[in-house]
Amino acid sequence: EYAYSLFPNPAIAITIARRYMDLDEPRAALRELKKLEPAKKKLKEMVEAEIATIEALLAKPVEVTLKSIPPGAMIAIDGGPPSKSPVSANMERGAILVQITLKHHKTVKETVDVKGTKPLEKVWRLEKVGSQLTIRLGNRSTDPKGPTPILTLDGAIITPGQALDVEPGRHTVECGYPGQEARTNLRYKVPAGKTLNVSCALPDPPESPSNWKSPVGWTA
């Protein structure tokens, strides 16, 4: 544009307009072309043809594709009914409000500017909502010579009292002693984005009398 201000040659303005089209800015291209009032018939026809081409493109809607990572999120546009991603539609130019929701992920709200003439693709990488679960052992022996209990979360052995990052949802906790059939089996539901502290009460060890309610040397 600076070059055209110094040398107001129609050929420069046409070149500027074409560069705007390369950048998918058709309205800016039109603005440049409509500044021109070429005297020569051939140049005038060229400018009119360029303007007609751009206006024809602007008369068509824009092909818009909205995607999420991971796929399958629900996408609502301007408060309308949600559809499962990816979502593709022909849209008029202008700002649209996009809301994306997926279980156990943060909800996204963003304004998208639909413009230009080329297909528009927008991809959102959704952020997981983290959850934590801490499991402690109850009724555990304080005798260092006593048997070592086993604590598992969804079948995997874990360390008692350790804060673990887990998927939101239901999890199985089990505690007991090696070689002993008796186990305490619990199910916990961990809400998305929450920290849950739970306790697994151990059964009596093999050598403990089953009728002890509060055995000496044990702590809850």
N, C-alpha and C positions, 0 to 999 in steps of 0.2 A: 504493500500500500504506500509505503514511503517513496518507492521508486516511481509509482504512478503520480504521486503529488509533485514530484520534481519534473517528470516527463509524462504529461497526461496523454499517453498513447493508448488507443483502444486495445492494441495487441497486448499491452502489459496488463490491462484490466481483465482481459479474457484469460490470460495466464494465471492471474491471481484467483479468479473465480474457479478455474479448474483445480488449482491447488486446494481450495476450500472443499471442493467435492471429494478430492482424495482423502481429506480429513473428515469426511462425512459431516460437513457443515453446509448443507444446501441453502439455508436462509442467508448465510453470509455470502455465499456465491451469488445468489440473486441480487443482494444489495449492491455488489460490485457491478454486476451486469446492467442493472437498471440505472446506474449513474451515466451510462454511455448514451450518446446521441450521435452515432456515426453518420457522416454525410454520405459516404460511399454506399451504394446500394448493396454490393456484395457483402461488405462488412456488417451492414445493418441486418441483412438476412441471416448472417452467421450468429449475431447476437440474439436475434429473435428466436432462432432455432435452439440456442443454448438455454434461453429462458423457458421456452416451451417444454424442453426435456426435463428441466429441474422441476417445474410446476407439475408436470405429469407424475413425477416420482413422489412429490409431496402430497399429491392427491390420494396416494395409496397408503394404507396403514402399515405400521412397522411390525415385522415378524419378531416376536419376543419369546425367548425361552428362559425359564427360571428353573434352576437346579439346586439341589442340596447335597452336601456330603456329610453323613451318609445319605443315600437316596431314600425315598419313601416318606419324607416329611410332608406335613400338610401345609399348603401354601394358599393364603387368602389375599386377594387383591382388592384394595379399597373397601374392606369390610364385607366383601361378598362371601359366598359359600366356599369353603376350602376344597382344594383338589390335591391329590397326591403328586409329589414331585417325581420326575420333571414335568413342568407345566409349559405348554406352548400355545400361543394365541396371537392373532393379529390385533394390534392395539393402535388407537389414535395417539398422536404425539401429545406429550404433557407429563406431569408428575403423577406417579401412582404410588400408593402406600402398600408395601408388601409386608405381610406377617407370616413367619415360618415357625411352626411348632412341631416338635418331635419328642416323644416320651423319653425322659431322662436326659434331655438336652435343654440348654437355655433357649428361650424364645427370642426370635430376632424380629425387630421392626425396623424397616428402612424405606426411605423414599427413593424411588428410582425415576430418573428423568428419561422418558422415552422420546428420542429425537433422531434426526438424521433419516437416511434412506436404507441403510444396510441392516441386515438382521442383527438384533441385540440379544446377547446371551449373558446372563448374570448367574454366578455360582456362589453359594454361601457354604463355608465350612463350619458346621455347627459345633458348638462347644459342649462337651459332656458336663452334666451336673454331677460332681463327685459326692460320694458317700463314704463314711468311715464306720467301722465296727470294732469295738474293743471288748474282748471277752476275758473275764477273770474266773478263776476257779474258787468255788466256795467249798467249805467243809474239808479243807486241805490239811493234811498232817504236817505238824512242825518238826516231826522227828526226821533228822537227816538220814537215818538208816531205813526209813520207811520206803515203800514202793514209789516209783516215779509215775505220776499220772500222765495220761495222754489226752490232749485236747485237739479236736479236729474241727475244721470249718469246711463244709461241703466235701468231706472226705479227705481233705489235706491236713496234715499235722501242722499246727501253728504254735507260737509261743504265747502263753497266757499274759494278758496285760498289754499286749502290743497293739497299737492302733493300725488297723488294716484298711487300705482303700478297697472298696467293694462296689460291685454293681448294685444299683438300687433294686429292691425286690426281696424275695424270700430266700433265706439261707438256713441251712441245717447245721446246728452245733451239737457236738457229741463229746462227752468226757467220761473217763473211766480209767481202769488200771490194766496193764498188759496181762494177758492170760485170763482175764475175768470176763465172764459173759455179761454180767450186769453193766449197763451203760446208762448214762443220763442223756436222753435225746430230746433236743429242743428245736423249735422252728421260730425264727424271728423275721419280721418284715422291716427292712431298712428303707426309710423314705429317701427320695432323691434329695441330695444336697444337705442331708442331716448327718449328725454323728450320734451313734447309739452305743451306750455302755450296758453290757449285760453280764450276767453271772451264770456259770454252769456248776451246780452243786454236785460234787463227786459222790458216788455211792460209797458205802463202807468198803475199805480194802479187804482183801481175802481173809486176813488174819484178825479183823476186828469183829467183835460180837455184834450181831445184827440188831440186838435190842438196845445198843448204846444210842442215846439221843444226843447227848453232848459229851462225847468221850474226852477224857483228860488228855491234854497234849494236842488237841485239834482246835482249829480256829475257823470261823465262818468267814 
